[in-house]
């Protein structure tokens, strides 16, 4: 955190699949590290190869930077013993923060979630399991427009409360574009007695069509005004970047004016827009970069 600022940011990355993606990721980490984020998270999917890539990326962050990594972990496609082994492996690698998620159904969007036999059934169970193993900081997900599978807003808030009761210390929201949705959600969870930080997840729109498609799958709404901002820019990458930066900066400025002081930025492994957002929030590079040269 910048000494003159009361603002904390965190960045989310995903593990690279190719050498080119690896270079892009580490270039982005080096660009963003001097902003001294509170932590950087690395996403995780079901299956051994994704799990290994996540662990390798997190371990490298521990070895080569002074950044605090937060490893994503899900309940999907693994027994409790297998998940516990991953948790212990993270502790041994020097990781002290886990983002605990239920995970998406193995069959993909539109298919029903089924707990793995012998595995952790839900995120609250995973949180409790992590906390039994070691004193990790545990972040969890939150859904301002409710989880797509939740039967009601009340049921969704109750699911968050179970995660908090199990030991979660922070909630990071699904991305949203209408800040009023976030403000109403925070009022709702506070009324339910949930007092952990509810950190807004901010997504810079790298590609509007991709973002809109992802939003539909995750239950996030895309306002008409946002679609109009990007209208006609499908093949105009440079203008699209400028519009994306303006939209994101407007959003975080309003959140800041409403007292929000912590932000989680979904970087898509690219630094430019995330850096611009942080600059608009008043963050400036630390004198000593957090990443190794």
Protein Blocks (a to p, Z undefined) as FASTA:
>chain_A
ZZkbcbdcdddddddfbfklmmmmmmmmmmmmmnopabdcddddedjklmmmmmmmmmmm
mmmmcbdcdddddfehpafklmmmmmmmmmmnopabdcddfbjafkbghiacdddehiaf
blmlmmmmmmmmpccdddddddfkopfklgbfklmmmmmmmmmmnopabdcddddfblkl
mmmmmmmmmmnopabdcdddddddfblklmmmmmmmnopacdfklmmmmgoilmmmklmm
mmmmmmmmmmmmmmmmnopabdcddekopaklmmmmmmmnopacdfbdfbdZZ
